Amino acid sequence: MRTVIVDCAIYREGRRTEGPADLSDALAEARSSGDAFLWIGMYEPTDKEFDLVKREFGLHPLAVEDALRAHQRPKLEVYDDSLFMVLKPVVYEPKTDTVTTGELMVFIGDSFVVTVRHGEGSPLAAVRQRLEAEPEVLAHGPTAVLYAVSDAVVDQYIEVAGELQVDLEEMEAEVFAPASKDSRPSEKAKRDQKTGAGERDGTPAGPPTAARIYVFKRQVLEFRRATVPLGGPMSRLASAGVPFVHERSQPFFRDVSDHLTRANEQVEGLDRLLSDILAAHLAQQSVRQNDDMRKISAWAAMAAVPTMVAGIYGMNFQHMPELGWVWAYPAVLLLMAGAVYGLFRLFKRRGWL
């Protein structure tokens, strides 16, 4: 259990105190004080490791199953003896320009908080340190912990949305770059080649622009799965009548809900812009293919004239004009060159070449 429990402490009037090692004794001490609560942080516990916590705190079996199995959507569930909330922290990896999500489950009751973390990138350590430095906030009990955790996760959403916005602007500049610069690799492609990011996710380093746009859309979709479903639970916390949540905390949760709305708007904007950029890129590719086809057709037309003349004079007829003329050969060559040059000027003037 010591390897699974990341941190465990009793907080009395907002200040940390080390309680008994036994969970039953620690919870009993927190409940007997009236102004204290027990906060236990756990990392990826198994069924057996979490069984003691489930029995001592009286957690609902369905909530326990969700906390152990993970892979849940953000949600808020109210049970008889506890409140259960699922959040999905999001982390941006600058070296690979990728978004990774974890899972964070929070149980709160009358005198306890249990947090269960899955994956990396959880802000719990920083949240605990910040709250311990602000005892006047932590004195509000488990509600303060739920608010601080929710606020930290939503703040991460805004930061990650800003990083994705920078990547999107870079990709947009690349897609709409002049044709002469289009073949140059972008900064992101250069980083992929150096770090081998593309090879790690199964695609070659420096993939084509369309492939990177699709990869980017998958990142945004993963981001949306974390942010959009959280809107309902935050709205409930910002309203009255939620058990185990202090009634005076509504303005704070309303502030978190406003930040979440801003993050969701940013994500929606990223998704729309990516769709527009992809459509513009495909349209550009179609235009370039048409230009290539016009150039090929122009060169084929110029090649057809000498081919036709040479084919006519290559026929083995005995009586053909100019066969006996001394200047026939250079005259035919001059005719072919003049015809090709005339076609070249014509196609050049019309923009085919």
Secondary structure, DSSP 8 states (H G I E B T S, - for coil): -TTTEEEEEEEETTEEE---SSHHHHHHHHHHHSSEEEEEEEES--HHHHHHHHHHHT--HHHHHHHHH----SEEEE-SS-EEEEE--EEEETTTTEEEE-EEEEEE-SSEEEEEEESS---HHHHHHHHHT-HHHHTTTHHHHHHHHHHHHHHHHHHHHHHHHHHHHHHHHHHTS-HHHHTS--HHHHHHHHHTHHHHTTS-SS--HHHHHHHHHHHHHHHHHHHGGGHHHHHHHHSS--TTS-GGGHHHHHHHHHHHHHHHHHHHHHHHHHHHHHHHHHHHHHHHHHHHHHHHHHHHHHHHHHHHHHHHHTS--SS-TTTT-TTHHHHHHHHHHHHHHHHHHHHHHTT--
